[in-house]
Amino acid sequence: MYKKIGVLALQGAVSEHIAQLQGLGVLGIEIKTAEDLKRVKGLIIPGGESTAISRLIQEVGLYEPIRDFARKNPVFGTCAGLILCGSSITDGGEKLKLLNLIDIDVTRNGFGRQIDSFEVDLDIRNIGKNIPSVFIRAPYIASVGEDVNVLAEYDKKIVMAEQGNILVCSFHPELTDDNHVMRYFMDKIPD
């Protein structure tokens, strides 16, 4: 029986996440409606443009369904998904309605603009050493609540964390051939 993991498919790096999931023998399902969420046991909120994704989540009526889903099921936010999963933003973000799934304060575009994008190997607690990590207009986590576990830092900034069944990272694991981060998320999802 395949694990079924949803990828929020409103905007952003949807196909890249689905391709990586399929490469791991997992059925990746595009999530566009609350009904779609009933088909999966885990959800990825991908990178993209956080303001646009936030607006679309509200327009299609997914804000409360995602929050309800996250109470029982694992959710993984990558880049813009990290921002949306957070509880507050240090640098404005007035147009964003955060999902408030993990107790973190986020700095958007914390590593600079698109031109400042880079790739680095990270040592990630519970996952491994020298994990290739692609940062594109990446946020970072400015601070965490006491129940949040920090998994990775780069340049003295928190770039990956988890709290219960919620996992977030500043980078794009779907843009590399390395699948350690995705496997770590998959292990949170029951068969």
N, C-alpha and C positions, 0 to 999 in steps of 0.2 A: 504494500500500500504506500503510495507516494505521500510525502508531506506536501501540504498545500500552503504556500506563503503568498500573501497578497503584496502587491506593490501599488501604492497610491498613484494612480495614473491620470493626474490632472495637469501636470506640467513637470518638466525636469527629466532626469536620467532614468526613465522607466525601462526602456528596452535593454539598457546595459545591466541593470539589476536582474531582469528576467533571464537574460542570457547567462549570467553567472549562476543563478539558481538552477537553471536547466543543466548546466555543466556539472552540477553537483547531484544531479538525479532528483531534483525537487521540481514540483509543478509550480511555476510562478504565474499568478493570476492578477490581471489588471483590476484594480479597485476603483470604480467610478461612482458607485452608489452604496447606500447603507445595506441593500440587499446583497451586494457582492461580498461584504464583510462576513456574512454568514457562511461563506464557502471556505474560509481559511482559518488557520490556527495561529498565524503570526502575520505581522504587517510591517512593511518597510515604507518609511516616508523618505523619498529620495531627495538628492540635491536638485537645485533649480533656483528659481527666484522666490525667496521666502514671502514677499508681499503678495505676489501673484498666487502662490499656492494657498496662502491664508485666505485670500479673497474667494478663491474657487471652492475651498473646503466649505465656506459659509454659503456660497451660492447654491451648491448642490446638496446642502443639508447634511454634511458629513461631520460637522463639528462635534455634536453630542454622541453620534454613533461611534466615532473614533475614541472618544473619551470613555464610553461604556466598554468598548472592545478592550481597551488597554487595562481595564480593571481586572481582567481575567486572562489576557493573552499577551505574549511578548510583542513589543514594538521596537523597531530599530530606526532611528533617525540619522541620516547621513547629510552632512553639510547643512543645507537649508532645512532638512528634516530635524537636525539637532536644534536649530533655532526655534522651530515650531513646537518641538517637544518641551522646550524650556519653560521656566516659570517667570523670568523677567529678562529684559534687555537693557544693557548699560547705555546704549547709544541711540536713543529715540525709539524708532519702530512703532510709532503711534498707530500706524495703519495695520499693524499685525494683531491678530487675536490669537494669542498663544494657547496651545493645548494644555499646558501646565501638567505634563506627565512626569517630569523629573525636576527635582529641586536644584536648578542651576540658573545662574545669571550669565547671560551670553553677550559677547561683543561681536556684532556682525562685521563681516569683512575685516576681521581683526588682523589678518596677515597681509592686508593690502588689496589692491584692485586686480582685475584679470591679468594684467601685465606682470604682476608679482607672483603668479602661480608657480609652484615648484613641486618636486617629488623628493621624498626623503625616506630613509628606512627608519622605522620606529621599533623600539622595544615596548611591547604591550603586555602588561601584567595579565596572567592567565591565558595568554594566547601564544606569544613567542617573541623571538628577537629578530631584528632586521626585517620587519614586515614592510614591504613597499607601500607608500602612502602618498596619494596625489592630493595636493591642496590647491583649490581653485576658488579665488575670492572667499577664502575660508574664514568661518567664525572661529572663535575660541571661547572656552568656558572661563569667565572671570572669577567665579566663585561657586562653591558647591555647598549644599546643605549637609548636615551631619550624617545622614543616612546614605549619602552618595559615595560610591567607590570610584576613585580616580584610577583609570587603567593606563593612560599614556599622557606624556607631556612632550612638548617640543618648544625649544627656546623659552623655557620656564613658563609656558602657557599650557593649560590643560586642554587636551585635544580629544580625549575619549574617556567616557565615564558610564557608570550604570547604577541604577537604583531599582532593586527588585527585578521585575520583568522588562524594564525599559533600558535600552542600550542606545548610546549616541556617540557619534564621532564627527570631527570637523572635516575629515577628508573623504575621499571617494574610493572605497575599497573595490567597487565594481569596475573601476577603470584600470585595474591591474590583473595579471594572470594569477596572482596569489589569492587563495581562497580561505586563508586562516580566519580572517575576521568574519566572513559569512558563515563559515562552519561553527564558529563560536555562537553566533546568533541562532543558527539552526538547532544547536544543542539545547537551547532554552525552550524549544517547541516540542510538546509531547507527540509521540507517534500516533 
